[in-house]
Structures are given as C-alpha cells and as structure tokens.
Amino acid sequence: MNQAIEIPHWSPQDLKEHLDAGLPLVLLDVREDLERHCCAIDAPSSVLDIHVPIGEISGRFDLLRRCLGDRPLVIYCHHGVRSLATARWLASQGLADVINLEGGIDAWSQIIDPSVPRY
C-alpha cells in the first residue's frame, strides 16, 4: 500500500457533524468480522454503511467504486492504522474524496458515543 499519498483525516467530531447534518457519505469499516460483531458506528439512513475487511479490499474494489458515486468515503478501523493504509491504497487506485477517521472506532467511543464498546 502506498505510504506517499496524503489522505485527509476527519476527527470523530467532524464525522459526527456530517452524520448529524444528514450529509450523504459512504462509511467503510475495514475491521475483521469479529470486531464488527463487537461494535460499529451507528450510521443514519443518509449513509451507506459498508463492511469489508482490509484483506478483501482489493477483491471488492469494483463494488466500492460503484457504491461511492460522488459521496465522500470515510474509512475506519480500530485505531486508524488499517483504515489509513486502505485509504492510501484506494486513492492510489484513483478513488477521490477518501478520508481516514482519526483514532478509529476507539476514538469514536471515547469522544462521541461511550455506548460503543471498547476492546
């Protein structure tokens, strides 16, 4: 995955503002299945919520590209490392408006929604 590509970051507060405003976006969770079963960010109906583990991203690239349309893609994982690597790879493949959630779902739980279990 490409380390040189600069990826914008949203803080948990930035994401919450976009979700609360009902702005359309795609939320991509790249954690493993067991992590997803533990918890996820609650997405409103304006958001397309997708779960694709990081190891399956390249094989599902066409699906992701079709789902995006002109909506921003916000990617998250546990702490933000896997999502950043995924964002860089997707951007290197030509996807625009790819954003990494800073601190991942762990930061979301600490800052925005303490009902989301931490692990």
Jmol script that loads the backbone (N, CA, C; Angstrom):
load data "model"
ATOM      1  N   MET A   1       0.852  -1.176   0.000  1.00  0.00           N
ATOM      2  CA  MET A   1       0.000   0.000   0.000  1.00  0.00           C
ATOM      3  C   MET A   1       0.896   1.237   0.000  1.00  0.00           C
ATOM      4  N   ASN A   2       0.446   2.301  -0.640  1.00  0.00           N
ATOM      5  CA  ASN A   2       1.253   3.473  -0.903  1.00  0.00           C
ATOM      6  C   ASN A   2       1.327   4.403   0.305  1.00  0.00           C
ATOM      7  N   GLN A   3       2.559   4.598   0.841  1.00  0.00           N
ATOM      8  CA  GLN A   3       2.771   5.453   2.003  1.00  0.00           C
ATOM      9  C   GLN A   3       2.882   6.931   1.640  1.00  0.00           C
ATOM     10  N   ALA A   4       3.108   7.264   0.368  1.00  0.00           N
ATOM     11  CA  ALA A   4       3.385   8.640  -0.029  1.00  0.00           C
ATOM     12  C   ALA A   4       2.125   9.473  -0.244  1.00  0.00           C
ATOM     13  N   ILE A   5       1.003   8.864  -0.438  1.00  0.00           N
ATOM     14  CA  ILE A   5      -0.215   9.609  -0.735  1.00  0.00           C
ATOM     15  C   ILE A   5      -0.766  10.240   0.547  1.00  0.00           C
ATOM     16  N   GLU A   6      -1.001  11.547   0.481  1.00  0.00           N
ATOM     17  CA  GLU A   6      -1.585  12.263   1.615  1.00  0.00           C
ATOM     18  C   GLU A   6      -3.091  12.035   1.640  1.00  0.00           C
ATOM     19  N   ILE A   7      -3.582  11.672   2.785  1.00  0.00           N
ATOM     20  CA  ILE A   7      -5.010  11.382   2.957  1.00  0.00           C
ATOM     21  C   ILE A   7      -5.579  12.353   3.985  1.00  0.00           C
ATOM     22  N   PRO A   8      -6.707  12.983   3.670  1.00  0.00           N
ATOM     23  CA  PRO A   8      -7.349  13.836   4.679  1.00  0.00           C
ATOM     24  C   PRO A   8      -7.844  12.995   5.859  1.00  0.00           C
ATOM     25  N   HIS A   9      -7.847  13.597   7.010  1.00  0.00           N
ATOM     26  CA  HIS A   9      -8.339  12.946   8.225  1.00  0.00           C
ATOM     27  C   HIS A   9      -9.529  13.729   8.754  1.00  0.00           C
ATOM     28  N   TRP A  10     -10.531  12.998   9.222  1.00  0.00           N
ATOM     29  CA  TRP A  10     -11.623  13.611   9.971  1.00  0.00           C
ATOM     30  C   TRP A  10     -11.500  13.153  11.404  1.00  0.00           C
ATOM     31  N   SER A  11     -11.718  14.064  12.320  1.00  0.00           N
ATOM     32  CA  SER A  11     -11.803  13.699  13.728  1.00  0.00           C
ATOM     33  C   SER A  11     -13.172  13.053  13.960  1.00  0.00           C
ATOM     34  N   PRO A  12     -13.348  12.386  15.080  1.00  0.00           N
ATOM     35  CA  PRO A  12     -14.686  11.870  15.387  1.00  0.00           C
ATOM     36  C   PRO A  12     -15.735  12.981  15.398  1.00  0.00           C
ATOM     37  N   GLN A  13     -15.366  14.178  15.865  1.00  0.00           N
ATOM     38  CA  GLN A  13     -16.303  15.298  15.876  1.00  0.00           C
ATOM     39  C   GLN A  13     -16.700  15.693  14.453  1.00  0.00           C
ATOM     40  N   ASP A  14     -15.726  15.698  13.525  1.00  0.00           N
ATOM     41  CA  ASP A  14     -16.026  16.014  12.120  1.00  0.00           C
ATOM     42  C   ASP A  14     -17.044  15.025  11.558  1.00  0.00           C
ATOM     43  N   LEU A  15     -16.808  13.744  11.810  1.00  0.00           N
ATOM     44  CA  LEU A  15     -17.733  12.726  11.306  1.00  0.00           C
ATOM     45  C   LEU A  15     -19.109  12.903  11.921  1.00  0.00           C
ATOM     46  N   LYS A  16     -19.173  13.145  13.216  1.00  0.00           N
ATOM     47  CA  LYS A  16     -20.468  13.329  13.880  1.00  0.00           C
ATOM     48  C   LYS A  16     -21.228  14.499  13.277  1.00  0.00           C
ATOM     49  N   GLU A  17     -20.534  15.609  13.001  1.00  0.00           N
ATOM     50  CA  GLU A  17     -21.197  16.773  12.386  1.00  0.00           C
ATOM     51  C   GLU A  17     -21.802  16.399  11.034  1.00  0.00           C
ATOM     52  N   HIS A  18     -21.062  15.638  10.232  1.00  0.00           N
ATOM     53  CA  HIS A  18     -21.567  15.225   8.919  1.00  0.00           C
ATOM     54  C   HIS A  18     -22.753  14.266   9.061  1.00  0.00           C
ATOM     55  N   LEU A  19     -22.653  13.346  10.010  1.00  0.00           N
ATOM     56  CA  LEU A  19     -23.757  12.409  10.233  1.00  0.00           C
ATOM     57  C   LEU A  19     -25.000  13.136  10.736  1.00  0.00           C
ATOM     58  N   ASP A  20     -24.810  14.040  11.698  1.00  0.00           N
ATOM     59  CA  ASP A  20     -25.944  14.785  12.255  1.00  0.00           C
ATOM     60  C   ASP A  20     -26.619  15.675  11.214  1.00  0.00           C
ATOM     61  N   ALA A  21     -25.833  16.179  10.266  1.00  0.00           N
ATOM     62  CA  ALA A  21     -26.373  17.043   9.218  1.00  0.00           C
ATOM     63  C   ALA A  21     -27.091  16.246   8.133  1.00  0.00           C
ATOM     64  N   GLY A  22     -26.962  14.916   8.185  1.00  0.00           N
ATOM     65  CA  GLY A  22     -27.618  14.073   7.189  1.00  0.00           C
ATOM     66  C   GLY A  22     -26.957  14.119   5.823  1.00  0.00           C
ATOM     67  N   LEU A  23     -25.689  14.518   5.804  1.00  0.00           N
ATOM     68  CA  LEU A  23     -24.977  14.605   4.530  1.00  0.00           C
ATOM     69  C   LEU A  23     -24.676  13.205   4.011  1.00  0.00           C
ATOM     70  N   PRO A  24     -24.871  12.972   2.720  1.00  0.00           N
ATOM     71  CA  PRO A  24     -24.607  11.640   2.176  1.00  0.00           C
ATOM     72  C   PRO A  24     -23.112  11.344   2.150  1.00  0.00           C
ATOM     73  N   LEU A  25     -22.773  10.164   2.597  1.00  0.00           N
ATOM     74  CA  LEU A  25     -21.395   9.693   2.530  1.00  0.00           C
ATOM     75  C   LEU A  25     -21.402   8.183   2.617  1.00  0.00           C
ATOM     76  N   VAL A  26     -20.248   7.596   2.350  1.00  0.00           N
ATOM     77  CA  VAL A  26     -20.068   6.160   2.497  1.00  0.00           C
ATOM     78  C   VAL A  26     -19.137   5.943   3.680  1.00  0.00           C
ATOM     79  N   LEU A  27     -19.548   5.098   4.600  1.00  0.00           N
ATOM     80  CA  LEU A  27     -18.761   4.759   5.773  1.00  0.00           C
ATOM     81  C   LEU A  27     -18.270   3.327   5.586  1.00  0.00           C
ATOM     82  N   LEU A  28     -16.958   3.174   5.493  1.00  0.00           N
ATOM     83  CA  LEU A  28     -16.356   1.862   5.236  1.00  0.00           C
ATOM     84  C   LEU A  28     -15.593   1.386   6.461  1.00  0.00           C
ATOM     85  N   ASP A  29     -16.034   0.273   7.023  1.00  0.00           N
ATOM     86  CA  ASP A  29     -15.387  -0.372   8.163  1.00  0.00           C
ATOM     87  C   ASP A  29     -14.485  -1.470   7.622  1.00  0.00           C
ATOM     88  N   VAL A  30     -13.169  -1.354   7.856  1.00  0.00           N
ATOM     89  CA  VAL A  30     -12.226  -2.346   7.331  1.00  0.00           C
ATOM     90  C   VAL A  30     -11.735  -3.310   8.407  1.00  0.00           C
ATOM     91  N   ARG A  31     -12.425  -3.353   9.544  1.00  0.00           N
ATOM     92  CA  ARG A  31     -12.041  -4.283  10.604  1.00  0.00           C
ATOM     93  C   ARG A  31     -12.474  -5.707  10.251  1.00  0.00           C
ATOM     94  N   GLU A  32     -11.985  -6.651  11.005  1.00  0.00           N
ATOM     95  CA  GLU A  32     -12.337  -8.053  10.800  1.00  0.00           C
ATOM     96  C   GLU A  32     -13.766  -8.315  11.290  1.00  0.00           C
ATOM     97  N   ASP A  33     -14.334  -9.432  10.849  1.00  0.00           N
ATOM     98  CA  ASP A  33     -15.713  -9.782  11.188  1.00  0.00           C
ATOM     99  C   ASP A  33     -15.970  -9.790  12.696  1.00  0.00           C
ATOM    100  N   LEU A  34     -15.065 -10.368  13.472  1.00  0.00           N
ATOM    101  CA  LEU A  34     -15.260 -10.430  14.927  1.00  0.00           C
ATOM    102  C   LEU A  34     -15.310  -9.043  15.541  1.00  0.00           C
ATOM    103  N   GLU A  35     -14.492  -8.128  15.021  1.00  0.00           N
ATOM    104  CA  GLU A  35     -14.510  -6.752  15.522  1.00  0.00           C
ATOM    105  C   GLU A  35     -15.841  -6.081  15.191  1.00  0.00           C
ATOM    106  N   ARG A  36     -16.312  -6.309  13.982  1.00  0.00           N
ATOM    107  CA  ARG A  36     -17.575  -5.712  13.539  1.00  0.00           C
ATOM    108  C   ARG A  36     -18.740  -6.224  14.382  1.00  0.00           C
ATOM    109  N   HIS A  37     -18.711  -7.515  14.745  1.00  0.00           N
ATOM    110  CA  HIS A  37     -19.772  -8.075  15.575  1.00  0.00           C
ATOM    111  C   HIS A  37     -19.768  -7.463  16.970  1.00  0.00           C
ATOM    112  N   CYS A  38     -18.608  -7.022  17.412  1.00  0.00           N
ATOM    113  CA  CYS A  38     -18.479  -6.398  18.730  1.00  0.00           C
ATOM    114  C   CYS A  38     -19.165  -5.031  18.756  1.00  0.00           C
ATOM    115  N   CYS A  39     -18.923  -4.227  17.707  1.00  0.00           N
ATOM    116  CA  CYS A  39     -19.475  -2.876  17.677  1.00  0.00           C
ATOM    117  C   CYS A  39     -19.255  -2.247  16.304  1.00  0.00           C
ATOM    118  N   ALA A  40     -19.999  -1.186  16.052  1.00  0.00           N
ATOM    119  CA  ALA A  40     -19.857  -0.419  14.817  1.00  0.00           C
ATOM    120  C   ALA A  40     -20.404   0.981  15.064  1.00  0.00           C
ATOM    121  N   ILE A  41     -20.046   1.899  14.209  1.00  0.00           N
ATOM    122  CA  ILE A  41     -20.594   3.250  14.278  1.00  0.00           C
ATOM    123  C   ILE A  41     -22.020   3.196  13.732  1.00  0.00           C
ATOM    124  N   ASP A  42     -22.945   3.755  14.489  1.00  0.00           N
ATOM    125  CA  ASP A  42     -24.347   3.759  14.075  1.00  0.00           C
ATOM    126  C   ASP A  42     -24.530   4.797  12.975  1.00  0.00           C
ATOM    127  N   ALA A  43     -24.848   4.330  11.789  1.00  0.00           N
ATOM    128  CA  ALA A  43     -24.964   5.215  10.632  1.00  0.00           C
ATOM    129  C   ALA A  43     -26.427   5.528  10.329  1.00  0.00           C
ATOM    130  N   PRO A  44     -26.759   6.803  10.115  1.00  0.00           N
ATOM    131  CA  PRO A  44     -28.131   7.152   9.728  1.00  0.00           C
ATOM    132  C   PRO A  44     -28.432   6.708   8.302  1.00  0.00           C
ATOM    133  N   SER A  45     -29.674   6.852   7.899  1.00  0.00           N
ATOM    134  CA  SER A  45     -30.104   6.371   6.587  1.00  0.00           C
ATOM    135  C   SER A  45     -29.462   7.129   5.422  1.00  0.00           C
ATOM    136  N   SER A  46     -28.921   8.313   5.671  1.00  0.00           N
ATOM    137  CA  SER A  46     -28.249   9.075   4.609  1.00  0.00           C
ATOM    138  C   SER A  46     -26.878   8.503   4.269  1.00  0.00           C
ATOM    139  N   VAL A  47     -26.424   7.555   5.078  1.00  0.00           N
ATOM    140  CA  VAL A  47     -25.081   6.992   4.940  1.00  0.00           C
ATOM    141  C   VAL A  47     -25.157   5.560   4.421  1.00  0.00           C
ATOM    142  N   LEU A  48     -24.310   5.262   3.467  1.00  0.00           N
ATOM    143  CA  LEU A  48     -24.152   3.877   3.024  1.00  0.00           C
ATOM    144  C   LEU A  48     -23.061   3.267   3.900  1.00  0.00           C
ATOM    145  N   ASP A  49     -23.434   2.317   4.746  1.00  0.00           N
ATOM    146  CA  ASP A  49     -22.532   1.684   5.709  1.00  0.00           C
ATOM    147  C   ASP A  49     -22.074   0.348   5.137  1.00  0.00           C
ATOM    148  N   ILE A  50     -20.761   0.239   4.882  1.00  0.00           N
ATOM    149  CA  ILE A  50     -20.205  -0.965   4.257  1.00  0.00           C
ATOM    150  C   ILE A  50     -19.138  -1.559   5.171  1.00  0.00           C
ATOM    151  N   HIS A  51     -19.127  -2.883   5.256  1.00  0.00           N
ATOM    152  CA  HIS A  51     -18.077  -3.588   5.994  1.00  0.00           C
ATOM    153  C   HIS A  51     -17.335  -4.499   5.026  1.00  0.00           C
ATOM    154  N   VAL A  52     -16.051  -4.197   4.818  1.00  0.00           N
ATOM    155  CA  VAL A  52     -15.179  -5.044   4.002  1.00  0.00           C
ATOM    156  C   VAL A  52     -13.856  -5.153   4.752  1.00  0.00           C
ATOM    157  N   PRO A  53     -13.533  -6.320   5.312  1.00  0.00           N
ATOM    158  CA  PRO A  53     -12.249  -6.460   5.988  1.00  0.00           C
ATOM    159  C   PRO A  53     -11.093  -6.069   5.070  1.00  0.00           C
ATOM    160  N   ILE A  54     -10.055  -5.505   5.660  1.00  0.00           N
ATOM    161  CA  ILE A  54      -8.936  -4.974   4.885  1.00  0.00           C
ATOM    162  C   ILE A  54      -8.358  -6.001   3.905  1.00  0.00           C
ATOM    163  N   GLY A  55      -8.328  -7.250   4.268  1.00  0.00           N
ATOM    164  CA  GLY A  55      -7.773  -8.282   3.392  1.00  0.00           C
ATOM    165  C   GLY A  55      -8.607  -8.550   2.150  1.00  0.00           C
ATOM    166  N   GLU A  56      -9.840  -8.049   2.129  1.00  0.00           N
ATOM    167  CA  GLU A  56     -10.734  -8.272   0.991  1.00  0.00           C
ATOM    168  C   GLU A  56     -10.912  -7.032   0.118  1.00  0.00           C
ATOM    169  N   ILE A  57     -10.262  -5.934   0.480  1.00  0.00           N
ATOM    170  CA  ILE A  57     -10.470  -4.657  -0.213  1.00  0.00           C
ATOM    171  C   ILE A  57     -10.137  -4.751  -1.698  1.00  0.00           C
ATOM    172  N   SER A  58      -8.982  -5.293  -2.044  1.00  0.00           N
ATOM    173  CA  SER A  58      -8.599  -5.315  -3.467  1.00  0.00           C
ATOM    174  C   SER A  58      -9.575  -6.144  -4.294  1.00  0.00           C
ATOM    175  N   GLY A  59     -10.091  -7.218  -3.739  1.00  0.00           N
ATOM    176  CA  GLY A  59     -11.037  -8.060  -4.459  1.00  0.00           C
ATOM    177  C   GLY A  59     -12.426  -7.454  -4.576  1.00  0.00           C
ATOM    178  N   ARG A  60     -12.705  -6.443  -3.773  1.00  0.00           N
ATOM    179  CA  ARG A  60     -14.033  -5.809  -3.797  1.00  0.00           C
ATOM    180  C   ARG A  60     -13.956  -4.351  -4.250  1.00  0.00           C
ATOM    181  N   PHE A  61     -12.842  -4.007  -4.899  1.00  0.00           N
ATOM    182  CA  PHE A  61     -12.618  -2.637  -5.338  1.00  0.00           C
ATOM    183  C   PHE A  61     -13.731  -2.139  -6.261  1.00  0.00           C
ATOM    184  N   ASP A  62     -14.126  -2.948  -7.230  1.00  0.00           N
ATOM    185  CA  ASP A  62     -15.163  -2.509  -8.171  1.00  0.00           C
ATOM    186  C   ASP A  62     -16.475  -2.208  -7.453  1.00  0.00           C
ATOM    187  N   LEU A  63     -16.827  -3.025  -6.469  1.00  0.00           N
ATOM    188  CA  LEU A  63     -18.025  -2.782  -5.678  1.00  0.00           C
ATOM    189  C   LEU A  63     -17.919  -1.437  -4.959  1.00  0.00           C
ATOM    190  N   LEU A  64     -16.788  -1.199  -4.336  1.00  0.00           N
ATOM    191  CA  LEU A  64     -16.601   0.065  -3.618  1.00  0.00           C
ATOM    192  C   LEU A  64     -16.717   1.251  -4.562  1.00  0.00           C
ATOM    193  N   ARG A  65     -16.080   1.159  -5.698  1.00  0.00           N
ATOM    194  CA  ARG A  65     -16.113   2.255  -6.669  1.00  0.00           C
ATOM    195  C   ARG A  65     -17.558   2.533  -7.113  1.00  0.00           C
ATOM    196  N   ARG A  66     -18.316   1.487  -7.354  1.00  0.00           N
ATOM    197  CA  ARG A  66     -19.718   1.662  -7.765  1.00  0.00           C
ATOM    198  C   ARG A  66     -20.562   2.281  -6.649  1.00  0.00           C
ATOM    199  N   CYS A  67     -20.287   1.940  -5.416  1.00  0.00           N
ATOM    200  CA  CYS A  67     -21.072   2.438  -4.280  1.00  0.00           C
ATOM    201  C   CYS A  67     -20.842   3.921  -4.007  1.00  0.00           C
ATOM    202  N   LEU A  68     -19.677   4.416  -4.357  1.00  0.00           N
ATOM    203  CA  LEU A  68     -19.322   5.777  -3.986  1.00  0.00           C
ATOM    204  C   LEU A  68     -20.148   6.847  -4.672  1.00  0.00           C
ATOM    205  N   GLY A  69     -20.299   6.754  -5.969  1.00  0.00           N
ATOM    206  CA  GLY A  69     -20.929   7.863  -6.676  1.00  0.00           C
ATOM    207  C   GLY A  69     -20.094   9.114  -6.447  1.00  0.00           C
ATOM    208  N   ASP A  70     -20.734  10.194  -6.019  1.00  0.00           N
ATOM    209  CA  ASP A  70     -19.997  11.421  -5.735  1.00  0.00           C
ATOM    210  C   ASP A  70     -19.917  11.702  -4.234  1.00  0.00           C
ATOM    211  N   ARG A  71     -20.162  10.673  -3.427  1.00  0.00           N
ATOM    212  CA  ARG A  71     -20.125  10.825  -1.972  1.00  0.00           C
ATOM    213  C   ARG A  71     -18.713  10.616  -1.434  1.00  0.00           C
ATOM    214  N   PRO A  72     -18.345  11.327  -0.377  1.00  0.00           N
ATOM    215  CA  PRO A  72     -17.058  11.062   0.257  1.00  0.00           C
ATOM    216  C   PRO A  72     -17.054   9.679   0.905  1.00  0.00           C
ATOM    217  N   LEU A  73     -15.880   9.086   0.969  1.00  0.00           N
ATOM    218  CA  LEU A  73     -15.694   7.769   1.577  1.00  0.00           C
ATOM    219  C   LEU A  73     -14.888   7.950   2.859  1.00  0.00           C
ATOM    220  N   VAL A  74     -15.516   7.680   3.988  1.00  0.00           N
ATOM    221  CA  VAL A  74     -14.853   7.767   5.285  1.00  0.00           C
ATOM    222  C   VAL A  74     -14.561   6.342   5.741  1.00  0.00           C
ATOM    223  N   ILE A  75     -13.285   6.065   5.986  1.00  0.00           N
ATOM    224  CA  ILE A  75     -12.847   4.714   6.325  1.00  0.00           C
ATOM    225  C   ILE A  75     -12.438   4.671   7.794  1.00  0.00           C
ATOM    226  N   TYR A  76     -12.853   3.592   8.465  1.00  0.00           N
ATOM    227  CA  TYR A  76     -12.423   3.445   9.856  1.00  0.00           C
ATOM    228  C   TYR A  76     -12.052   2.004  10.175  1.00  0.00           C
ATOM    229  N   CYS A  77     -11.252   1.880  11.234  1.00  0.00           N
ATOM    230  CA  CYS A  77     -10.873   0.582  11.781  1.00  0.00           C
ATOM    231  C   CYS A  77     -10.867   0.750  13.305  1.00  0.00           C
ATOM    232  N   HIS A  78     -10.020   0.024  13.999  1.00  0.00           N
ATOM    233  CA  HIS A  78      -9.981   0.107  15.456  1.00  0.00           C
ATOM    234  C   HIS A  78      -9.328   1.410  15.924  1.00  0.00           C
ATOM    235  N   HIS A  79      -8.108   1.680  15.452  1.00  0.00           N
ATOM    236  CA  HIS A  79      -7.376   2.877  15.881  1.00  0.00           C
ATOM    237  C   HIS A  79      -6.984   3.816  14.743  1.00  0.00           C
ATOM    238  N   GLY A  80      -7.219   3.448  13.503  1.00  0.00           N
ATOM    239  CA  GLY A  80      -6.922   4.328  12.386  1.00  0.00           C
ATOM    240  C   GLY A  80      -5.740   3.926  11.526  1.00  0.00           C
ATOM    241  N   VAL A  81      -5.052   2.845  11.882  1.00  0.00           N
ATOM    242  CA  VAL A  81      -3.869   2.425  11.119  1.00  0.00           C
ATOM    243  C   VAL A  81      -4.281   1.664   9.859  1.00  0.00           C
ATOM    244  N   ARG A  82      -5.121   0.655  10.015  1.00  0.00           N
ATOM    245  CA  ARG A  82      -5.572  -0.117   8.842  1.00  0.00           C
ATOM    246  C   ARG A  82      -6.394   0.747   7.896  1.00  0.00           C
ATOM    247  N   SER A  83      -7.204   1.629   8.458  1.00  0.00           N
ATOM    248  CA  SER A  83      -8.025   2.490   7.602  1.00  0.00           C
ATOM    249  C   SER A  83      -7.166   3.462   6.807  1.00  0.00           C
ATOM    250  N   LEU A  84      -6.087   3.965   7.391  1.00  0.00           N
ATOM    251  CA  LEU A  84      -5.189   4.852   6.664  1.00  0.00           C
ATOM    252  C   LEU A  84      -4.497   4.104   5.520  1.00  0.00           C
ATOM    253  N   ALA A  85      -4.036   2.895   5.782  1.00  0.00           N
ATOM    254  CA  ALA A  85      -3.411   2.095   4.725  1.00  0.00           C
ATOM    255  C   ALA A  85      -4.415   1.821   3.606  1.00  0.00           C
ATOM    256  N   THR A  86      -5.650   1.516   3.972  1.00  0.00           N
ATOM    257  CA  THR A  86      -6.694   1.273   2.973  1.00  0.00           C
ATOM    258  C   THR A  86      -6.982   2.533   2.182  1.00  0.00           C
ATOM    259  N   ALA A  87      -7.087   3.661   2.861  1.00  0.00           N
ATOM    260  CA  ALA A  87      -7.361   4.936   2.185  1.00  0.00           C
ATOM    261  C   ALA A  87      -6.261   5.261   1.181  1.00  0.00           C
ATOM    262  N   ARG A  88      -5.016   5.051   1.574  1.00  0.00           N
ATOM    263  CA  ARG A  88      -3.904   5.320   0.655  1.00  0.00           C
ATOM    264  C   ARG A  88      -3.975   4.412  -0.570  1.00  0.00           C
ATOM    265  N   TRP A  89      -4.288   3.152  -0.347  1.00  0.00           N
ATOM    266  CA  TRP A  89      -4.365   2.228  -1.483  1.00  0.00           C
ATOM    267  C   TRP A  89      -5.518   2.613  -2.410  1.00  0.00           C
ATOM    268  N   LEU A  90      -6.681   2.898  -1.839  1.00  0.00           N
ATOM    269  CA  LEU A  90      -7.828   3.275  -2.664  1.00  0.00           C
ATOM    270  C   LEU A  90      -7.550   4.552  -3.448  1.00  0.00           C
ATOM    271  N   ALA A  91      -6.911   5.519  -2.812  1.00  0.00           N
ATOM    272  CA  ALA A  91      -6.552   6.759  -3.511  1.00  0.00           C
ATOM    273  C   ALA A  91      -5.556   6.474  -4.632  1.00  0.00           C
ATOM    274  N   SER A  92      -4.629   5.554  -4.400  1.00  0.00           N
ATOM    275  CA  SER A  92      -3.655   5.205  -5.443  1.00  0.00           C
ATOM    276  C   SER A  92      -4.313   4.511  -6.629  1.00  0.00           C
ATOM    277  N   GLN A  93      -5.506   3.958  -6.405  1.00  0.00           N
ATOM    278  CA  GLN A  93      -6.260   3.309  -7.472  1.00  0.00           C
ATOM    279  C   GLN A  93      -7.207   4.283  -8.182  1.00  0.00           C
ATOM    280  N   GLY A  94      -7.152   5.546  -7.782  1.00  0.00           N
ATOM    281  CA  GLY A  94      -7.918   6.572  -8.469  1.00  0.00           C
ATOM    282  C   GLY A  94      -9.192   7.031  -7.785  1.00  0.00           C
ATOM    283  N   LEU A  95      -9.499   6.502  -6.597  1.00  0.00           N
ATOM    284  CA  LEU A  95     -10.696   6.975  -5.903  1.00  0.00           C
ATOM    285  C   LEU A  95     -10.422   8.345  -5.298  1.00  0.00           C
ATOM    286  N   ALA A  96     -11.364   9.249  -5.494  1.00  0.00           N
ATOM    287  CA  ALA A  96     -11.238  10.593  -4.946  1.00  0.00           C
ATOM    288  C   ALA A  96     -12.067  10.707  -3.668  1.00  0.00           C
ATOM    289  N   ASP A  97     -11.796  11.732  -2.892  1.00  0.00           N
ATOM    290  CA  ASP A  97     -12.562  12.040  -1.683  1.00  0.00           C
ATOM    291  C   ASP A  97     -12.560  10.881  -0.689  1.00  0.00           C
ATOM    292  N   VAL A  98     -11.362  10.351  -0.436  1.00  0.00           N
ATOM    293  CA  VAL A  98     -11.156   9.271   0.520  1.00  0.00           C
ATOM    294  C   VAL A  98     -10.622   9.892   1.813  1.00  0.00           C
ATOM    295  N   ILE A  99     -11.272   9.579   2.927  1.00  0.00           N
ATOM    296  CA  ILE A  99     -10.969  10.215   4.218  1.00  0.00           C
ATOM    297  C   ILE A  99     -10.760   9.141   5.275  1.00  0.00           C
ATOM    298  N   ASN A 100      -9.767   9.349   6.138  1.00  0.00           N
ATOM    299  CA  ASN A 100      -9.492   8.429   7.234  1.00  0.00           C
ATOM    300  C   ASN A 100     -10.091   8.990   8.528  1.00  0.00           C
ATOM    301  N   LEU A 101     -10.791   8.137   9.289  1.00  0.00           N
ATOM    302  CA  LEU A 101     -11.299   8.554  10.593  1.00  0.00           C
ATOM    303  C   LEU A 101     -10.158   8.460  11.606  1.00  0.00           C
ATOM    304  N   GLU A 102      -9.744   9.595  12.109  1.00  0.00           N
ATOM    305  CA  GLU A 102      -8.638   9.694  13.056  1.00  0.00           C
ATOM    306  C   GLU A 102      -8.987   8.960  14.355  1.00  0.00           C
ATOM    307  N   GLY A 103      -8.146   8.021  14.752  1.00  0.00           N
ATOM    308  CA  GLY A 103      -8.358   7.304  16.005  1.00  0.00           C
ATOM    309  C   GLY A 103      -9.334   6.146  15.925  1.00  0.00           C
ATOM    310  N   GLY A 104      -9.978   5.971  14.774  1.00  0.00           N
ATOM    311  CA  GLY A 104     -10.867   4.835  14.556  1.00  0.00           C
ATOM    312  C   GLY A 104     -12.064   4.797  15.490  1.00  0.00           C
ATOM    313  N   ILE A 105     -12.640   3.613  15.584  1.00  0.00           N
ATOM    314  CA  ILE A 105     -13.835   3.445  16.406  1.00  0.00           C
ATOM    315  C   ILE A 105     -13.523   3.601  17.899  1.00  0.00           C
ATOM    316  N   ASP A 106     -12.268   3.383  18.279  1.00  0.00           N
ATOM    317  CA  ASP A 106     -11.888   3.572  19.676  1.00  0.00           C
ATOM    318  C   ASP A 106     -12.038   5.047  20.060  1.00  0.00           C
ATOM    319  N   ALA A 107     -11.566   5.952  19.209  1.00  0.00           N
ATOM    320  CA  ALA A 107     -11.729   7.389  19.476  1.00  0.00           C
ATOM    321  C   ALA A 107     -13.201   7.779  19.427  1.00  0.00           C
ATOM    322  N   TRP A 108     -13.949   7.191  18.494  1.00  0.00           N
ATOM    323  CA  TRP A 108     -15.387   7.454  18.404  1.00  0.00           C
ATOM    324  C   TRP A 108     -16.057   7.112  19.734  1.00  0.00           C
ATOM    325  N   SER A 109     -15.713   5.957  20.288  1.00  0.00           N
ATOM    326  CA  SER A 109     -16.295   5.515  21.549  1.00  0.00           C
ATOM    327  C   SER A 109     -15.917   6.460  22.698  1.00  0.00           C
ATOM    328  N   GLN A 110     -14.670   6.891  22.731  1.00  0.00           N
ATOM    329  CA  GLN A 110     -14.204   7.756  23.823  1.00  0.00           C
ATOM    330  C   GLN A 110     -14.767   9.177  23.732  1.00  0.00           C
ATOM    331  N   ILE A 111     -14.885   9.701  22.519  1.00  0.00           N
ATOM    332  CA  ILE A 111     -15.225  11.113  22.346  1.00  0.00           C
ATOM    333  C   ILE A 111     -16.706  11.339  22.047  1.00  0.00           C
ATOM    334  N   ILE A 112     -17.304  10.472  21.243  1.00  0.00           N
ATOM    335  CA  ILE A 112     -18.649  10.722  20.725  1.00  0.00           C
ATOM    336  C   ILE A 112     -19.712   9.839  21.380  1.00  0.00           C
ATOM    337  N   ASP A 113     -19.485   8.545  21.398  1.00  0.00           N
ATOM    338  CA  ASP A 113     -20.538   7.616  21.818  1.00  0.00           C
ATOM    339  C   ASP A 113     -19.997   6.550  22.772  1.00  0.00           C
ATOM    340  N   PRO A 114     -20.006   6.840  24.070  1.00  0.00           N
ATOM    341  CA  PRO A 114     -19.477   5.868  25.044  1.00  0.00           C
ATOM    342  C   PRO A 114     -20.261   4.574  25.125  1.00  0.00           C
ATOM    343  N   SER A 115     -21.427   4.493  24.471  1.00  0.00           N
ATOM    344  CA  SER A 115     -22.169   3.241  24.468  1.00  0.00           C
ATOM    345  C   SER A 115     -21.548   2.224  23.507  1.00  0.00           C
ATOM    346  N   VAL A 116     -20.658   2.694  22.623  1.00  0.00           N
ATOM    347  CA  VAL A 116     -19.944   1.787  21.721  1.00  0.00           C
ATOM    348  C   VAL A 116     -18.862   1.099  22.537  1.00  0.00           C
ATOM    349  N   PRO A 117     -18.915  -0.233  22.631  1.00  0.00           N
ATOM    350  CA  PRO A 117     -17.925  -0.949  23.457  1.00  0.00           C
ATOM    351  C   PRO A 117     -16.498  -0.728  22.955  1.00  0.00           C
ATOM    352  N   ARG A 118     -15.592  -0.595  23.915  1.00  0.00           N
ATOM    353  CA  ARG A 118     -14.164  -0.518  23.587  1.00  0.00           C
ATOM    354  C   ARG A 118     -13.562  -1.902  23.767  1.00  0.00           C
ATOM    355  N   TYR A 119     -12.569  -2.211  22.942  1.00  0.00           N
ATOM    356  CA  TYR A 119     -11.918  -3.517  23.031  1.00  0.00           C
ATOM    357  C   TYR A 119     -10.437  -3.373  22.799  1.00  0.00           C
TER     358      TYR A 119
END
end "model"
wireframe off; spacefill off
backbone 0.3
color backbone group
